[in-house]
Amino acid sequence: MQCRITDLKYKEVINVCDGFRFGFISDVLVDVSDGKIAALVIPGPYRFLGILGREDDYVIGWDKIVKMGEDIVLVDVKGEHRRSHREKRSWI
């Protein structure tokens, strides 16, 4: 099966350990020295109805992927789910 990076945005990520639904992929981290995908990035949940923004992103390493299907990505993440701080971008 072949897949483009843009097609990954339509795939939902689910943990096989506890059935936790991370959400849909928003971005990927690429290791430019190897040219390989290093991790998947899933936006964190909203805080207080979205008024206070989002929590930190989920970053799941490529080695944690168990199976990738047409519309779902199954991952094996044990313990606490690692989060990465969302960078604030300035448009100046």
C-alpha positions in Angstrom: 0.0 0.0 0.0 1.3 3.4 -0.9 0.3 6.6 0.9 1.1 10.3 0.5 1.8 12.5 3.5 -1.4 14.5 2.7 -3.4 11.3 2.8 -2.2 10.7 6.4 -4.4 13.7 7.6 -7.5 11.6 7.0 -6.3 8.7 9.2 -7.3 8.4 12.8 -4.8 7.1 15.4 -5.9 4.5 18.0 -3.8 3.0 20.7 -4.0 -0.9 20.8 -3.0 -1.0 24.5 -6.0 0.8 25.9 -8.2 1.8 23.0 -7.5 5.5 23.4 -8.4 7.5 20.4 -5.7 10.2 19.8 -7.4 11.8 16.9 -6.5 12.6 13.3 -2.9 13.2 12.2 -2.1 16.9 11.6 1.6 16.7 10.7 4.6 14.5 10.5 8.2 14.9 11.7 10.8 14.1 9.0 14.4 13.3 9.8 16.1 15.3 7.0 19.4 13.5 7.4 17.9 10.1 6.6 14.8 11.3 4.6 12.5 9.1 6.8 9.4 9.9 8.8 10.4 10.1 12.5 7.0 10.7 14.1 3.3 11.5 13.7 1.9 14.6 15.3 -1.7 14.7 16.5 -3.2 17.9 17.9 -4.0 17.8 21.6 -7.6 18.1 22.9 -9.3 21.4 23.3 -9.3 23.1 26.7 -12.6 24.3 28.1 -14.8 24.2 24.9 -11.9 25.5 22.8 -12.0 28.9 24.4 -8.6 28.4 26.1 -7.0 26.8 23.0 -5.5 23.3 22.9 -3.4 21.2 25.1 0.1 20.1 23.8 0.3 17.8 20.7 0.7 14.1 20.8 4.0 13.0 19.2 4.1 9.3 18.3 7.3 7.7 17.0 7.2 5.9 13.7 8.5 2.8 15.5 5.3 2.7 17.6 3.1 2.0 14.6 1.6 -1.5 14.6 -0.6 -1.4 11.5 -1.7 1.2 9.0 -5.0 0.7 7.2 -7.1 2.7 4.8 -8.5 5.0 7.5 -7.0 4.0 10.8 -3.4 3.8 12.2 -2.9 1.4 15.1 -0.1 2.3 17.5 1.3 0.6 20.6 2.1 3.3 23.2 2.4 2.0 26.7 2.1 4.3 29.8 1.6 8.0 29.6 1.2 9.5 26.2 4.1 11.9 25.4 3.2 15.4 24.4 5.1 18.1 22.6 4.6 21.8 23.2 3.0 23.6 20.3 5.2 26.4 19.0 3.8 29.9 18.7 4.5 31.3 15.2 4.9 35.0 14.6 3.9 36.3 11.2 6.2 39.3 11.4 
